[in-house]
Amino acid sequence: MNFMEPVISLGIRLPPPGSRARLRALHAQLRDGIAQGRLHAGLLLPSTRELARGYGLSRNTAVAAYDLLASEGYVVTRAGGGTFVAAVAPRRAQPPRVTTRDGGDRRLSVYWRRRRMPPPPFPHAEFDFAVGLPDKGEFPFEIWRRLSARALRRLSRAPAVYAEPEGRESLRQAVSAHVSYARAVSCSADDVVVTSGAQQAFDLLARILVTPRRTVVALEDPGYPPLRRAFEAQGARIAPVPLDSQGMRVDRIPSAARIICVTPSHQFPLGMPLSMERRKALLELARRRNAVIVEDDYDGEFRYGGRPLDALQTLDGEQRVFYVGTFSKSLFPALRLGYAVAPPWARGAFIAAKQDSDWHCPVLAQDTLASFIAEGHLVRHVRKMRRVYGERREVMLEAISRHLKGRVEVLQSDSGLHIACALNGVRRASDLEARAQAARIRLHTMDSFAVRSPRRNGFILGLGRIPSERIDPGVRKLAAVIP
């Protein structure tokens, strides 16, 4: 029996040869495939000769099917070019959605019914003060391409196997050496688990640490919303903790909290570091209550003055801290690589959760990054970008002083990729994002990061997406939209 490969990725079933219903069946299944989007707009369909041969039809039947589809507007024929699925093909009405009072389909879990869709991409901004995005225009892509080509040659000679879920050993060694040098984090390659950015690290930690509807997680408020959502999705009970000039108010952490998430090096989004007094108090509280700490050190490499305070993981003597880092800020977000330094007691569960999630991160990117770090390119790039961002920071502080003097208070910080500004007087920032967007300015307000109403009312200006020469005119235009 000869095997005949389908000419369309559609499970077409036809009546036996000789049946008069073959044309009707072929036409109906092609039409449904187009209407349902399985044959997408612009797709070049097989010629009538290929279609007839592929499904054991007469060519006249294939021609008749295409003619019917063309008459109904489902396909278009171009002389000498073939037959294509129409750019705007008719679509059948969708069945009515079955929803509950909270607006979500009841086939989803309660959390995902209530979870809002991610916002649409921000339209092009004349002045882009986006938070959390670096300047990849300064990245040494030629070096990256060379290292990637070398890694690809090595992979071409290796067997086709799945890699270790904890990450390539070469990258884990490079990461452990880097965080030891850059942040005085004490760890070995065995303590490092490579993740798809910091967000996956938060998701995996929530999976292994949260008991649904029982575990209480204390979070900074305002704080990083994607971290909060990772724990909410696993059924954690969220406890927002207020901040002051020294960072998280340790005395306001609920007694029931067994997971405490914090950004001690550069609080997101307000910018202050967690003071040494608070760091010690937080570690002592975790010891007394048998709690664990998730330390997010998302942009701790970018400091512009002062001595960096020790990471919580460095101060921790009882294996209670999970240290999470990412290369999205120091390199570029599309790389989608981060890491977590996990205590030995949690490492096995963490690796198993990673394997259950996506098995492992892309090997080519891991091998390239391992060489990029080991050969010193990461340190040189961070050093260069620290100067670039430091210059932008000074220009921005001068522009704020010039155009917003008396209307805002800059919240002091010696590190990070953004500057936080509190509005003075009775001005409210709640509708500032919309007014700024209308003026083609992209920024974020503090209330967009808060669970409760933020104590400080203001906005955040990122340094990564705007060159120095655009900062002053951007702040000047921003001043015009602040009431």
Secondary structure, 3 states (H helix, E strand, C coil): CCCCCCCCCCCCCCCCCCCCCHHHHHHHHHHHHHHCCCCCCCCECCCHHHHHHHHCCCHHHHHHHHHHHHHCCCEEEECCCEEEECCCCCCCCCCCCCECCCCCECCCCHHHHHCCCCCCCCCCCCEECCCCCCCHHHCCHHHHHHHHHHHHHHHHCCCCCCCCCCCCHHHHHHHHHHHHHHHCCCCCHHHEEEECHHHHHHHHHHHHHCCCCCCEEEEECCCCHHHHHHHHHCCCEEEEECEECCEECHHHCCCCEEEEEECCCCCCCCCCCCCHHHHHHHHHHHHHHCCEEEEECCCCCCECCCCCCCCHHHHCCCCCEEEEEECCCCCCHHHCCEEEECCHHHHHHHHHHHHHHHCCCCHHHHHHHHHHHHCCHHHHHHHHHHHHHHHHHHHHHHHHHHHCCCCEEECCCCECCEEEEEECCCCCCCCHHHHHHHCCEECEEHHHHCCCCCCCCEEEEECCCCCHHHHHHHHHHHHHHCC
